[in-house]
Amino acid sequence: MNQPRVLILDDEENIRKSLSTFLKLRDYEADTAALPSEARKKLREGDFQVLISDVRMPEMDGIRLAEELHREFPGLTILIVTAYGNVRDAVQAMKKGAYDYLTKPLDGDELLIILERVGKNCRMMEEIQALRRRLNSEAAHEDLVGESEGMRRVYELIEISARSEYSVLITGETGTGKELVARAIHHNSSRKEGPLVTVNCGALPENLMESELFGHLKGSFT
């Protein structure tokens, strides 16, 4: 992505046209909307990274709109445009999810600086997400190797088990990789951010196994 795609929301046609032309002449892809409902529809249908919205509009004000769109489109950067006397509204909008605000009449250089900063942030987030996808793909099965039919079946069972909420019993001969399978299931599960605790049950005395695994109350043992 070279430049963020911009949607301009304003109920004044001349502002929409002039701002759209200004951005297109500087290699930005820009579209316009006259009403919040129209803007919401275009956001759902198109891939926009930035919304430039007026505060005072029909249907709803820009502050309420910023709050709603921030929840629906968490990756969307919202810029609020306000008159000089309404800076307080703009600050309130930023608390509700807007990224920054501009005052009327718009300063083109200021807008371009903000959009350049937004573009850098978007590119950085894309790079981070791509890196995460690559790392997740590389670590999907941890240290398991092999592409045989049997191993492919093991990978399938790991993915099925990772999505399940049930307990999983892994059996096999010594050295076949049971712990590696367990780690791969944990890594692919919804609990991957939590710890994976390994316990060598064979090393636990039978009479202490229950307390070692599930804990005990202080004073239970003399």
C-alpha angles and dihedrals in degrees: 000000000000100000130011115254110243132210116197117207118191133131091220110087096204091055092049093050097044094047092045092050091047092055096042091054087058094051097262119137105230137178132180141223130189099200136036090241090054091048092050091051092051092047090054093048100040139047104248124165098185135041119193106197135181118227101223111057141136118269094024140351123260094250094060090041092052090052093050095043092047088061095043097041107027092173094054118107110219122201117191121212115206141168118253092259094054102060088119088061090051092051089050089051091053089055087054094053109288116137099213142333137236128203127226128283089046119237105220095203091051091050092050091051091052093047091049089053091048091049091053090050091050092050091048091051091049090052091048092049092048090050091049091050091050093048092047090049093049093046097040092109097024110215097346114124134186138082101211121128090257093052092047087055089051090052090051091051090048091055092046092048093047091057092048127091092209128102114262127217115202116195133181146117121296111283097019093115105259093151091048089054090049091052091048091052091049092047092054096043131092087254095061092113089061128074124277106219117201122198127186098220092183089067094054120096110242094238092052100041096093095051093043093053101037104020131237140237119265110264095027091119127053 
